């Protein structure tokens, strides 16, 4: 697929965003930077390979964090636990302090391989060296080699579903009428599970 294929917006971006919101995801904070760390809430994160260990993140191309990852050649991912919604909201807030102040009131430790910030009490974390990046429309797609990782699996994850945070899908925000999509049967397709 060429970059030109990404240049045309979907016909209805609000509806697409609503439909994409039906996919429940975990919530992460991606961070980079040496002397002046920066971070951002992201849910575009996935495992790519176990051997070698490679993960994928997507960052808004015009973000400070995207520039930091490219400059530093590394990043850390903190998977947030259910009680860390405040951190998710903080790192998603465009009005948060930047520069040295961004991490001043946030508990974190430098990743053992890269020094990128790993948030305290994260459910899981990954310290990664940048392998490559790719054009993803208005985002940059980064592949990272996992240098170190850790987890606290006895805790619940923070989830993002239908535009809101929750500890489980049962706690998720109610389904909005505009988010509903036609069933496969109404589209003229069969589905044996119905």
ABEGO torsion letter per residue (X at the ends): XBAAAAABBBABAAAAAAAAAABBBBBBBBBBEBABBBBBBBABBBBABAOBBBBBBBBBAABAAAAAAAAAGBBBBBBBBAAAAAAAAAAABAABBBEAAAAAABBBBBBAAAGBBBBBGBABBBBBBBABBBBAEABBBBBBBBABBBBBAABBBBBBBGGBBBABAAABBBBBAAABBBBAAAAGBBBAAX
